[in-house]
Amino acid sequence: MTIPARTADSRGIGRPVRSRRQFLRGVGVLLSLPALESWRPALAKDDGPAGPRRMLAICNNLGLLPDYFFPRGAGRGYELSPYLKKLEAHRDDFTVFSGVSHPDVDGGHPADNCFLTAAPHPSSGGFRNTISLDQYIAERIGPRTRFPSLTLGVNVKQGTRSLSWTGSGVLIPCEERASDVFRRMFVQGSPAEVESQLDKLDGGRSILDAVAGQAKDLQRGLPARDRDRLDQYFTSVRELEERMRIAREWELKPRPKAPTEPPRDPASPRDYMEKVRLMYDIARLAFETDSTRCVTLMLDSVNSPVIELGETKLTDAYHNLSHHGRSAPKMAQLKAIDESHMTLLADLFARLKGIREDGETLLDRTMILYGSNLGNASTHVTTNLPTLLAGGGFRHGQHLAFNTERNYPLPNLFVSMLQRFGIEADRFASSTGTMRGLEFA
C-alpha cells in the first residue's frame, strides 16, 4: 500500500510518518509490526500438587456416521452405540457428548480449522482465525517442557489446514513424519549442531533487541492509541524473547532416552490407519517422557485417497465415500473405516492406562479430546458434533446429552479443560461457562 509522506497528528500538525517497511529496513531485519492507524493510507477508514496435566486433541475432519456413534439414553446408564462398544473396556474413562457445537462456526469443510478455536464463519470473506486451545495452554505452561506443543497431522493439505493457530491467527503447520518428530524428541545433535542451534537462538534475540531499541525513538512521535498498540506489541516481543531464552536452556539439556525404536514412516498416504497409529504412539511417547503437554492431531480425511483397510476392500476415496447419499455399500465402507478409528483409540487408551506416573495412570493425567468439525459429512452440517473426552482427571462414564436442535456450546468443554490444567479461565472463544454436568474426579 502507499504511505503518505506526511499526515496530521491529533493536534492537526503535519509530521513525517515512517512506514513499517521503512522502519524494518532501518534495523536490517524482517519482522512484522502491527498495523498502526497512523501507518494506514490517508483515505483508509476505520504443575501443581496433582502432577502435570496433558492434552491430546484429535479432529477427524470427515467425522463419523452419527447413527453408529451417538448412544441411546443419557447419564451413566446409557446404552453403548456400535462404535462406542469398541471402547467398552474403557467405559468409565470417557464421557460422550451429543447436541454440542461451536456457535456460528459454519461453512462445512473449512470449519476444521476452527475445531480448537471456535472462530465464527470460517468460509466468509476476510475470515481471520483466533488462538487455538492448545496454543492458549502452551502460552501458559509451555516453558515447563522441551516443546511447548506439538502439531501433528495425517495426510494434511499443508498450508491450508491445521488444528493449531497462534494468538494472531496464524496457522502452525502440521508435522506429518513420525520419524522426524521422534528424532526431535530423542536424538541429540552433535556438539557442532547444538552450538549452531544456540547461535541461531542468540541471533534471534539480538534481532528482537534491535527492533525494540528502534521503537523507543518511533514511539515519541505517535498518537496515544498507536503508542498503546506498540506497547502491547513489544510486550509480546519480550515474551517471545523469554521463550527463546528458555529454548536455549532446553537446548543445553540432554534429550531423554528413547523408550522404543524409531518409527518407520509409511510410504503412501493410502496407509492412513498406520499413519494414525504412529501419531498416537508419538503423542504417547511425548507424554511419557514429558517432552510436551499439548499435542494436536489433524486427521485430514478430506485429503486422503482410497486407503488400505486390511481385509476390507474400499472402492473410493475417503471424501467421496463420505458423500454416501445413504448408499448401503458406501456406508458399509465408511462404517469399517470408523470402526478402525475406534479400535485405534481403544488401543491408545489401553497403552496410556498401562503407564504409571506417581501412582496414577498416564490416561488419568491426559485429556484426550476426540471429535470432528462436521456433525454429518454427507450434508456438511457443523452441528451436533460427535465428541468424546477421555481421561484427564474428570468423572467419566456418562453421556451428556444436550439439545440436538439448539446445541450447547462446545467451547464450554474447553473452559473445563483449561481449569483442569490449573489455568484460571472462565471463558474461551464463544463459551458461556464450564461444561455442564462434567466434574473433576
Phi, psi and omega per residue, in radians:
M1 nan 2.792 -3.138
T2 -1.572 2.289 3.119
I3 -1.815 2.180 3.124
P4 -1.129 2.616 -3.108
A5 -1.193 -0.582 3.141
R6 -2.430 2.696 3.032
T7 -2.495 -3.123 -3.114
A8 -1.904 2.404 3.080
D9 -1.473 -3.003 -3.049
S10 -1.104 -0.307 3.122
R11 -1.701 0.043 3.124
G12 1.416 0.224 -3.121
I13 -1.616 2.262 3.133
G14 -1.191 2.463 3.117
R15 -2.608 2.654 3.119
P16 -1.215 2.563 3.116
V17 -2.172 2.384 3.093
R18 -1.803 2.346 3.101
S19 -1.314 2.893 3.064
R20 -1.049 -0.712 -3.124
R21 -1.111 -0.741 3.123
Q22 -1.124 -0.687 -3.133
F23 -1.104 -0.805 -3.121
L24 -1.198 -0.586 3.125
R25 -1.099 -0.533 -3.119
G26 -1.162 -0.470 3.123
V27 -1.836 -0.037 3.030
G28 1.256 0.482 3.135
V29 -2.349 2.868 3.080
L30 -1.946 1.830 -3.133
L31 -2.563 2.145 -3.039
S32 -1.303 2.210 3.043
L33 -1.677 2.806 3.120
P34 -1.149 2.703 3.140
A35 -1.394 1.678 -3.113
L36 -1.372 2.567 -3.077
E37 -1.038 -0.668 -3.081
S38 -1.299 -0.072 3.079
W39 -1.783 0.100 3.135
R40 -1.459 2.784 3.057
P41 -1.045 2.709 -3.066
A42 -1.048 -0.513 -3.074
L43 -1.625 -0.026 -3.101
A44 -1.244 2.494 3.085
K45 -1.823 2.942 -3.135
D46 -0.794 nan nan
D47 nan 1.400 -3.007
G48 -1.391 -2.932 -3.093
P49 -1.028 -0.504 -3.111
A50 -1.377 -0.031 -3.127
G51 1.563 2.989 -3.075
P52 -1.201 2.497 3.000
R53 -1.862 2.629 -3.104
R54 -2.413 2.877 -3.135
M55 -2.511 2.320 2.934
L56 -2.099 2.038 3.138
A57 -1.921 2.156 -3.057
I58 -2.108 2.256 3.055
C59 -2.179 2.108 2.966
N60 -1.686 1.912 -2.968
N61 -1.336 0.114 2.937
L62 -1.979 0.084 3.003
G63 1.126 -2.659 -3.098
L64 -2.439 2.680 3.061
L65 -1.109 1.987 -2.993
P66 -1.051 -0.607 -3.101
D67 -1.103 -0.449 -3.123
Y68 -1.724 -0.184 -3.117
F69 -1.666 -0.895 -3.007
F70 -1.272 2.316 -3.099
P71 -1.440 2.940 3.023
R72 -1.663 2.530 -3.130
G73 1.413 2.913 -3.108
A74 -2.270 3.013 3.120
G75 1.320 -2.670 -3.060
R76 -1.511 -0.237 -3.118
G77 -1.740 0.360 -3.077
Y78 -1.159 2.762 3.116
E79 -1.620 2.174 -3.139
L80 -1.041 2.353 3.052
S81 -1.357 2.947 3.115
P82 -0.946 -0.736 3.135
Y83 -1.208 -0.739 -3.088
L84 -1.210 -0.344 3.060
K85 -1.114 -0.426 3.052
K86 -1.153 -0.364 -3.132
L87 -1.859 0.237 -2.985
E88 -0.986 -0.639 -3.121
A89 -1.111 -0.278 -3.093
H90 -2.067 0.419 -3.044
R91 -0.911 -0.698 -3.101
D92 -1.421 0.060 -3.106
D93 -1.874 0.024 3.128
F94 -2.509 2.773 3.033
T95 -2.076 2.361 3.096
V96 -1.885 2.487 -3.086
F97 -2.084 2.530 2.944
S98 -2.357 2.751 -3.132
G99 1.264 0.517 3.105
V100 -2.101 2.631 3.080
S101 -2.900 3.032 3.063
H102 -1.597 2.060 3.113
P103 -0.981 2.285 3.050
D104 1.193 0.164 3.012
V105 -1.603 1.906 -3.057
D106 -2.244 -2.830 2.994
G107 1.594 0.109 3.085
G108 1.208 -2.178 -3.020
H109 -1.026 -0.669 3.134
P110 -1.041 -0.264 -3.112
A111 -1.193 -0.235 -3.139
D112 -1.118 -0.561 3.102
N113 -1.169 -0.259 -3.109
C114 -1.837 0.153 -3.076
F115 -1.020 -0.650 3.136
L116 -1.898 0.075 3.112
T117 -1.947 -0.577 -3.077
A118 1.086 0.401 3.099
A119 -1.192 2.328 -3.015
P120 -1.314 2.654 2.977
H121 0.926 1.071 -3.072
P122 -1.175 -0.300 -3.139
S123 -1.673 0.037 -3.102
S124 -1.384 2.709 3.094
G125 -1.132 2.393 -3.140
G126 1.350 0.206 3.138
F127 -1.034 2.415 3.044
R128 -2.304 2.189 -3.088
N129 -1.288 2.946 3.121
T130 -2.122 -3.115 -3.054
I131 -1.161 2.431 3.121
S132 -1.518 2.775 -3.076
L133 -0.977 -0.767 -3.107
D134 -1.108 -0.679 -3.133
Q135 -1.297 -0.549 3.029
Y136 -1.065 -0.743 3.106
I137 -1.201 -0.783 -3.089
A138 -1.072 -0.612 3.115
E139 -1.079 -0.445 -3.051
R140 -1.750 -0.561 -3.107
I141 -2.173 -0.038 -3.049
G142 -0.948 -0.701 -3.101
P143 -1.090 -0.207 -3.126
R144 -1.284 -0.247 -3.110
T145 -2.262 2.874 -3.121
R146 -1.021 -0.734 3.128
F147 -1.993 2.076 3.105
P148 -0.979 -0.587 3.097
S149 -2.848 2.851 3.008
L150 -2.202 2.339 3.127
T151 -2.012 1.883 -3.034
L152 -1.935 2.808 3.117
G153 -2.716 2.746 3.043
V154 -2.175 2.092 3.133
N155 0.972 0.610 -3.047
V156 -1.308 2.415 2.993
K157 -1.350 1.695 -2.969
Q158 -1.094 2.491 3.117
G159 1.525 -0.196 -3.122
T160 -2.153 -0.360 -3.065
R161 -2.338 2.433 3.048
S162 -2.985 2.708 3.009
L163 -1.575 -0.282 -3.011
S164 -1.858 2.221 -3.116
W165 -2.389 2.442 -3.107
T166 -1.314 3.045 3.120
G167 -1.088 -0.408 3.097
S168 -1.703 0.224 3.051
G169 1.363 0.487 3.130
V170 -1.710 2.323 -3.140
L171 -1.154 2.352 3.007
I172 -1.738 2.046 -3.051
P173 -1.080 2.579 3.110
C174 -1.437 2.499 2.994
E175 -1.639 2.194 -3.008
E176 -1.908 -0.214 -3.128
R177 -1.762 1.928 -3.130
A178 -1.024 -0.600 -3.123
S179 -1.129 -0.640 3.125
D180 -1.176 -0.727 3.121
V181 -1.157 -0.729 3.086
F182 -1.003 -0.775 -3.123
R183 -1.103 -0.744 3.128
R184 -1.090 -0.623 -3.082
M185 -1.341 -0.636 -2.899
F186 -2.133 -0.322 -3.056
V187 -1.657 2.040 3.122
Q188 -1.399 2.310 3.110
G189 -1.269 2.875 3.057
S190 -1.146 2.837 3.091
P191 -0.928 -0.671 3.139
A192 -1.171 -0.682 3.135
E193 -1.193 -0.697 3.094
V194 -1.100 -0.764 -3.141
E195 -1.096 -0.682 3.109
S196 -1.103 -0.719 3.120
Q197 -1.152 -0.692 3.109
L198 -1.112 -0.691 3.101
D199 -1.062 -0.708 3.122
K200 -1.107 -0.748 3.125
L201 -1.121 -0.762 3.123
D202 -1.114 -0.698 3.109
G203 -1.093 -0.690 3.107
G204 -1.097 -0.700 3.131
R205 -1.159 -0.678 3.136
S206 -1.151 -0.588 3.075
I207 -1.096 -0.784 3.129
L208 -1.082 -0.704 3.114
D209 -1.085 -0.715 -3.134
A210 -1.124 -0.768 3.136
V211 -1.128 -0.762 -3.127
A212 -1.096 -0.639 3.121
G213 -1.138 -0.743 3.113
Q214 -1.103 -0.534 -3.067
A215 -1.157 -0.528 -3.110
K216 -1.048 -0.750 3.093
D217 -1.172 -0.691 -3.105
L218 -1.099 -0.720 -3.021
Q219 -1.093 -0.473 -3.059
R220 -1.105 -0.531 -3.072
G221 -1.756 0.216 -3.065
L222 -1.775 2.622 3.013
P223 -1.156 2.875 -3.003
A224 -1.016 -0.716 -3.083
R225 -1.119 -0.710 3.128
D226 -1.242 -0.585 3.075
R227 -1.091 -0.686 3.099
D228 -1.107 -0.718 3.136
R229 -1.140 -0.708 3.111
L230 -1.165 -0.644 3.088
D231 -1.033 -0.779 3.126
Q232 -1.117 -0.722 -3.114
Y233 -1.112 -0.813 -3.088
F234 -1.320 -0.335 2.939
T235 -1.122 -0.753 3.112
S236 -1.174 -0.583 3.083
V237 -1.095 -0.768 3.131
R238 -1.148 -0.604 3.068
E239 -1.125 -0.698 3.085
L240 -1.111 -0.698 3.113
E241 -1.052 -0.697 3.123
E242 -1.162 -0.684 3.098
R243 -1.118 -0.636 3.107
M244 -1.192 -0.622 3.084
R245 -1.108 -0.758 3.121
I246 -1.132 -0.699 3.102
A247 -1.066 -0.642 3.108
R248 -1.107 -0.723 3.126
E249 -1.132 -0.697 3.116
W250 -1.143 -0.592 -3.118
E251 -1.130 -0.448 3.137
L252 -1.461 -0.230 -3.109
K253 -1.600 2.394 3.110
P254 -1.061 2.510 3.077
R255 -1.303 2.711 3.132
P256 -1.187 2.776 3.090
K257 -1.326 2.335 -3.111
A258 -1.173 2.244 3.138
P259 -1.321 -0.142 -3.069
T260 -2.618 3.060 3.116
E261 -1.310 2.685 3.109
P262 -1.051 2.526 3.124
P263 -1.311 2.754 3.036
R264 -1.869 2.097 -3.090
D265 -1.244 2.301 3.037
P266 -1.035 2.532 -3.070
A267 -1.404 -0.392 -3.003
S268 -2.199 2.526 3.029
P269 -1.118 -0.238 3.083
R270 -1.174 -0.417 3.115
D271 -1.443 0.872 -3.005
Y272 -1.022 -0.889 -3.062
M273 -1.161 -0.603 3.084
E274 -1.159 -0.651 3.097
K275 -1.158 -0.680 3.081
V276 -1.084 -0.816 -3.126
R277 -1.037 -0.751 -3.141
L278 -1.116 -0.675 3.127
M279 -1.198 -0.609 3.028
Y280 -1.090 -0.704 3.108
D281 -1.108 -0.728 3.130
I282 -1.092 -0.762 3.116
A283 -1.080 -0.752 3.127
R284 -1.084 -0.781 3.124
L285 -1.114 -0.660 3.118
A286 -1.096 -0.702 3.131
F287 -1.304 -0.701 -3.106
E288 -1.066 -0.634 -3.134
T289 -1.682 0.083 -3.104
D290 0.914 0.711 3.085
S291 -1.352 -0.497 3.030
T292 -2.733 2.906 3.096
R293 -2.158 0.077 3.108
C294 -2.360 2.082 3.090
V295 -2.300 2.344 2.987
T296 -2.042 2.614 -3.133
L297 -2.419 1.934 3.061
M298 -1.599 2.035 3.044
L299 -1.662 1.707 -3.065
D300 -1.470 1.332 3.138
S301 -1.168 -0.511 3.114
V302 -1.029 -0.632 -3.059
N303 -1.666 0.238 -3.086
S304 -1.732 2.510 -3.125
P305 -1.452 -2.814 2.970
V306 -1.145 2.057 -3.008
I307 -1.704 2.741 3.054
E308 -1.428 2.327 -3.076
L309 -2.464 0.977 3.081
G310 1.039 -2.243 -3.078
E311 -1.381 -0.268 3.131
T312 -1.401 2.152 -3.123
K313 -1.636 2.038 3.114
L314 -1.620 2.504 -3.048
T315 -1.842 -0.149 -3.056
D316 -2.608 2.910 3.107
A317 -1.159 2.688 -3.092
Y318 -0.901 -0.844 -3.093
H319 -1.095 -0.780 -3.137
N320 -1.121 -0.640 3.088
L321 -1.109 -0.591 -3.102
S322 -1.140 -0.440 3.052
H323 -1.584 1.152 -2.949
H324 -1.387 -0.402 -3.113
G325 0.976 0.534 -3.115
R326 1.159 0.316 3.070
S327 -1.176 2.164 -3.088
A328 -1.049 -0.786 3.128
P329 -1.093 -0.731 3.128
K330 -1.151 -0.737 -3.132
M331 -1.154 -0.600 3.104
A332 -1.120 -0.694 3.109
Q333 -1.199 -0.711 3.090
L334 -1.099 -0.699 3.115
K335 -1.061 -0.699 3.106
A336 -1.127 -0.687 3.091
I337 -1.123 -0.835 -3.122
D338 -1.058 -0.708 3.136
E339 -1.142 -0.587 3.062
S340 -1.127 -0.700 3.071
H341 -1.043 -0.793 -3.113
M342 -1.158 -0.625 3.107
T343 -1.127 -0.758 3.100
L344 -1.120 -0.663 3.128
L345 -1.155 -0.724 3.101
A346 -1.079 -0.686 3.115
D347 -1.141 -0.692 3.089
L348 -1.079 -0.794 3.103
F349 -0.990 -0.819 -3.090
A350 -1.091 -0.727 -3.130
R351 -1.155 -0.712 3.115
L352 -1.174 -0.603 3.096
K353 -1.233 -0.363 -3.134
G354 -1.480 -0.026 3.139
I355 -1.926 2.194 -3.110
R356 -1.756 2.497 3.091
E357 -2.506 1.892 3.127
D358 0.916 0.770 3.058
G359 1.504 -0.067 3.095
E360 -2.064 2.827 3.035
T361 -1.453 2.779 3.100
L362 -1.130 -0.509 3.075
L363 -1.180 -0.615 3.096
D364 -0.998 -0.522 -3.061
R365 -1.837 0.048 -3.097
T366 -2.090 2.066 3.034
M367 -1.443 2.103 3.083
I368 -1.922 1.933 3.096
L369 -1.730 2.110 -3.138
Y370 -2.168 2.227 3.132
G371 -3.031 -2.783 -3.083
S372 -2.646 2.769 3.021
N373 -1.424 -0.179 -3.118
L374 -2.056 2.279 3.034
G375 -1.359 -0.533 3.088
N376 -2.639 1.886 -3.067
A377 -1.145 -0.482 -3.099
S378 -1.141 -0.582 -3.122
T379 -1.932 -0.001 3.101
H380 1.129 0.372 3.137
V381 -1.315 2.557 -3.113
T382 -1.987 0.485 3.084
T383 -2.029 2.920 -3.114
N384 0.817 1.053 -3.048
L385 -1.321 2.311 3.067
P386 -1.169 2.050 -3.008
T387 -2.497 2.392 2.949
L388 -2.472 2.663 3.100
L389 -2.215 2.223 3.139
A390 -2.072 2.646 3.000
G391 1.079 -2.778 3.002
G392 1.418 0.093 3.083
G393 1.588 0.484 3.053
F394 -1.898 2.807 3.010
R395 -1.451 1.922 -3.036
H396 -1.847 -2.779 3.137
G397 1.465 0.460 -3.065
Q398 -2.450 2.841 3.004
H399 -1.957 1.972 3.063
L400 -1.586 1.807 -3.037
A401 -1.771 2.051 3.100
F402 -1.927 3.099 -3.065
N403 -1.168 2.089 -3.077
T404 -1.332 -0.193 3.084
E405 -1.691 -0.787 3.093
R406 -1.958 1.574 -2.934
N407 -1.199 2.671 3.053
Y408 -1.524 2.508 -3.056
P409 -1.157 2.075 3.053
L410 -1.101 -0.552 3.095
P411 -1.032 -0.314 3.050
N412 -1.082 -0.584 3.074
L413 -1.119 -0.655 3.139
F414 -1.104 -0.669 3.112
V415 -1.110 -0.755 3.096
S416 -1.071 -0.681 3.127
M417 -1.172 -0.715 3.091
L418 -1.044 -0.776 -3.128
Q419 -1.167 -0.555 3.093
R420 -1.207 -0.451 3.026
F421 -1.255 -0.212 -3.049
G422 1.527 0.230 3.128
I423 -1.573 2.234 3.140
E424 -1.320 1.842 -3.139
A425 -2.659 2.364 3.066
D426 -2.056 -0.027 3.091
R427 -2.564 2.620 2.946
F428 -2.620 2.180 -3.139
A429 0.929 -2.149 -3.055
S430 -1.680 0.451 -3.134
S431 -1.207 2.811 3.051
T432 -2.082 0.092 -3.106
G433 2.675 -2.678 3.090
T434 -1.571 2.969 -3.126
M435 -1.266 2.053 -3.112
R436 -1.158 2.257 3.082
G437 1.624 -0.126 -3.137
L438 -1.799 2.099 -3.053
E439 -2.084 2.689 3.036
F440 -1.200 2.569 3.072
A441 -1.299 nan nan
